[in-house]
Amino acid sequence: MFQVGEAGREKVPMSMSEGNMLQQQMKRRKRVNRIKKAVISLVAIWMSVLTFLCVGLYMKVNELESHIDEIAKSLPQAEQVQNTETKNQPKAEEGGSVKNDVEDTEEQPDAKDEAKSIAQAEPQVGNVTVNDQSDNLADATETQKVYLTFDDGPSENTAKILDILKKYNIKATFFVIGKTDEVSKAMYQRIVAEGHTLGMHSWSHKYSVLYDSLDAFEQDYEQIHDYLYEITGVDCKYYRFPGGSSNRVSNCDMSQFINCLNEKGVTYFDWNVSSGDATSQAYTVDELIQNVMKDVLKYKTSVVLMHDSTVKPTTVEALAPLIEKLQASGATILPIDGNTTPVQHVVISAQ
Ligand code: ZN
């Protein structure tokens, strides 16, 4: 059998076995194609599975992160309070002990802040010195002045605190943080309208952000200052550092932040009497009152640390009986103003 080849070519004989070989080759090619398709499909499926796994993992990580945040928020301030109470306490002189509870609430702590504060093993005083309060000890000739201060508001308890203060015709000082909801805005305005002093307590109340650098601090300061001015028309002149001026959670020397406030004509106030409502220990109403009363009469000027926080209802319960006790002791309760002697844990040393 002969087949005619293309023009100019010789006639090529084709046997049966060659035909079979051709068929086999075609079959093999088909088989190879099928395998190729199968491999490509497998790779595609595998990549889809990997993508799916990655998305799943990403979602899981996000979920865990928010879970960690929630846990950090609900953590009692045990470590942080312990840290500051043991390491930050300005040297207590006879009769001049300075309470230095870290005052934090539900808004503040993120895990990083806590970790940072715990990592701060050595006191970092820089060029600031501890104020021992020795020139503020009470004597019989002067009426004692007591300044009630509430940190961390506005909160769900602000209105209750304001109602109690109104009932007793007492003016206090609120060191507030930045909150943008309508109820909070109304609370800033009510604090001012009812004659209390509006002070700043940072916008974020996040140590890791606030105390990261002078720029960060100043930016946070401008944010809370300008916001309060916009909402209330008050050009705030008083500031309380989250954790106090003697805190050890700040990586930076606090003196630069103190200088920054000084340059703006802003006075910072710490406290020399603490109700104890910042600690992890759940004080009863009576204990909160005792905590204040045992120290408040030591000083000519007492600045009392309390908190305006949704998670501190005991402070609200203690307020009316505390006011009554203070009034019975003959002390005068006042809001912080330009005449108030500043109570400051640390002051900048002479250069
Ligand atoms: Zn605070």
Boltz pocket constraint, residues with backbone or C-beta under 6 A from the ligand:
constraints:
  - pocket:
      binder: B
      contacts: [[A, 103], [A, 104], [A, 105], [A, 151], [A, 152], [A, 201], [A, 205], [A, 242], [A, 243]]
      max_distance: 6.0
